[in-house]
């Protein structure tokens, strides 16, 4: 079975680099915006760019007294509804007052004349970024606590009442998977570069076989180990990042995306397949599901359909990156490698769809 990548086009974020010429910002205009919008700001600004960011380029903004993170849309032509920095901003702004671990937001700029694209600014989380799902160098107890925190934090997100935190209009609460399938089918077609028969079958079969949605919540859409920041010493999540794909929807679809890690081969990233989980102290698939169910009370059905759906969605996203690589607008050198994974993703989605009952 071919390895399936995570949506890691947003985060090769360990360390920063000097800002490439094509990604430079107008510091004079940016400083004026900070002065008008960011409480307590005092310049001057210096900045670097995080290593990744094929989706929304991300910058570390430093001043003598504080550090910030700036996320912007890519420059150039964008697909409809893609690179939704405004949605990231809205989700974090709604969740922050509840105590859910997200960065503090300082402002959203929808005036593209300031730096050339929409952007928002948030606080910088000072903690640990973990990438390898095997968590090398940790004890079994430490690994287990990390995974428990990962599962519990996702459960807590799904238990938030959208209306109670001002996010009742953040999306349509019903028919989540149908809307997602329609969205990514459309995005895939808009960026299609070659015909793939297995993808055509998924586009046809998935919307006809959607499981019933029993609950609705805020869903992250890209929740995984390397999209959270842990406390420097404790197994505690201090920030959940990358809310671009968030909306209101089916928490089981969201949870099943996290559970794909137990089916992805261990390759130094988040995949766990092939590891001795018991020896490492990492919860088994069954233990992970049981913990989520115990915390939420949500029923979790067999997930083969959801795995097919999530891999299909990833393929649609990656196809957008592939088209941008061809067009020369991808923001990261890593984008080319990601774009080569469209076909393997479609293959794996098709395999799970067959397990879920799609006719041969």
Secondary structure as the mmCIF struct_conf table of DSSP 4:
data_model
#
loop_
_struct_conf.conf_type_id
_struct_conf.id
_struct_conf.beg_label_comp_id
_struct_conf.beg_label_asym_id
_struct_conf.beg_label_seq_id
_struct_conf.end_label_comp_id
_struct_conf.end_label_asym_id
_struct_conf.end_label_seq_id
BEND BEND1 UNK A 7 UNK A 7
HELX_RH_3T_P HELX_RH_3T_P1 UNK A 8 UNK A 10
BEND BEND2 UNK A 14 UNK A 15
STRN STRN1 UNK A 16 UNK A 17
HELX_LH_PP_P HELX_LH_PP_P1 UNK A 18 UNK A 20
HELX_RH_3T_P HELX_RH_3T_P2 UNK A 21 UNK A 23
HELX_RH_AL_P HELX_RH_AL_P1 UNK A 27 UNK A 37
BEND BEND3 UNK A 38 UNK A 38
TURN_TY1_P TURN_TY1_P1 UNK A 39 UNK A 40
STRN STRN2 UNK A 46 UNK A 50
BEND BEND4 UNK A 51 UNK A 51
BEND BEND5 UNK A 54 UNK A 56
STRN STRN3 UNK A 58 UNK A 62
BEND BEND6 UNK A 64 UNK A 65
STRN STRN4 UNK A 67 UNK A 72
HELX_LH_PP_P HELX_LH_PP_P2 UNK A 73 UNK A 74
BEND BEND7 UNK A 75 UNK A 76
TURN_TY1_P TURN_TY1_P2 UNK A 80 UNK A 81
BEND BEND8 UNK A 83 UNK A 83
HELX_RH_AL_P HELX_RH_AL_P2 UNK A 85 UNK A 96
TURN_TY1_P TURN_TY1_P3 UNK A 97 UNK A 99
BEND BEND9 UNK A 101 UNK A 101
HELX_LH_PP_P HELX_LH_PP_P3 UNK A 103 UNK A 104
STRN STRN5 UNK A 105 UNK A 109
TURN_TY1_P TURN_TY1_P4 UNK A 112 UNK A 115
BEND BEND10 UNK A 116 UNK A 117
STRN STRN6 UNK A 119 UNK A 123
HELX_LH_PP_P HELX_LH_PP_P4 UNK A 124 UNK A 125
BEND BEND11 UNK A 127 UNK A 127
STRN STRN7 UNK A 128 UNK A 129
TURN_TY1_P TURN_TY1_P5 UNK A 133 UNK A 134
TURN_TY1_P TURN_TY1_P6 UNK A 136 UNK A 137
HELX_RH_AL_P HELX_RH_AL_P3 UNK A 140 UNK A 159
BEND BEND12 UNK A 160 UNK A 160
HELX_RH_3T_P HELX_RH_3T_P3 UNK A 162 UNK A 165
TURN_TY1_P TURN_TY1_P7 UNK A 166 UNK A 166
TURN_TY1_P TURN_TY1_P8 UNK A 168 UNK A 169
BEND BEND13 UNK A 170 UNK A 171
BEND BEND14 UNK A 173 UNK A 174
HELX_RH_AL_P HELX_RH_AL_P4 UNK A 176 UNK A 190
TURN_TY1_P TURN_TY1_P9 UNK A 191 UNK A 191
BEND BEND15 UNK A 194 UNK A 194
HELX_RH_AL_P HELX_RH_AL_P5 UNK A 197 UNK A 205
HELX_RH_3T_P HELX_RH_3T_P4 UNK A 206 UNK A 208
BEND BEND16 UNK A 209 UNK A 209
HELX_LH_PP_P HELX_LH_PP_P5 UNK A 210 UNK A 212
STRN STRN8 UNK A 217 UNK A 219
BEND BEND17 UNK A 221 UNK A 222
BEND BEND18 UNK A 224 UNK A 224
HELX_RH_3T_P HELX_RH_3T_P5 UNK A 225 UNK A 227
STRN STRN9 UNK A 228 UNK A 230
BEND BEND19 UNK A 232 UNK A 235
STRN STRN10 UNK A 237 UNK A 240
TURN_TY1_P TURN_TY1_P10 UNK A 244 UNK A 245
STRN STRN11 UNK A 247 UNK A 249
HELX_RH_AL_P HELX_RH_AL_P6 UNK A 251 UNK A 259
HELX_RH_3T_P HELX_RH_3T_P6 UNK A 260 UNK A 262
TURN_TY1_P TURN_TY1_P11 UNK A 263 UNK A 263
BEND BEND20 UNK A 264 UNK A 264
STRN STRN12 UNK A 265 UNK A 265
HELX_LH_PP_P HELX_LH_PP_P6 UNK A 266 UNK A 266
BEND BEND21 UNK A 267 UNK A 270
STRN STRN13 UNK A 273 UNK A 273
TURN_TY1_P TURN_TY1_P12 UNK A 274 UNK A 274
BEND BEND22 UNK A 275 UNK A 275
HELX_RH_AL_P HELX_RH_AL_P7 UNK A 277 UNK A 280
TURN_TY1_P TURN_TY1_P13 UNK A 281 UNK A 281
HELX_LH_PP_P HELX_LH_PP_P7 UNK A 282 UNK A 284
HELX_RH_AL_P HELX_RH_AL_P8 UNK A 285 UNK A 296
HELX_RH_AL_P HELX_RH_AL_P9 UNK A 304 UNK A 327
TURN_TY1_P TURN_TY1_P14 UNK A 328 UNK A 328
BEND BEND23 UNK A 331 UNK A 331
TURN_TY1_P TURN_TY1_P15 UNK A 333 UNK A 333
HELX_RH_AL_P HELX_RH_AL_P10 UNK A 334 UNK A 339
TURN_TY1_P TURN_TY1_P16 UNK A 340 UNK A 341
HELX_RH_AL_P HELX_RH_AL_P11 UNK A 342 UNK A 355
TURN_TY1_P TURN_TY1_P17 UNK A 356 UNK A 357
#
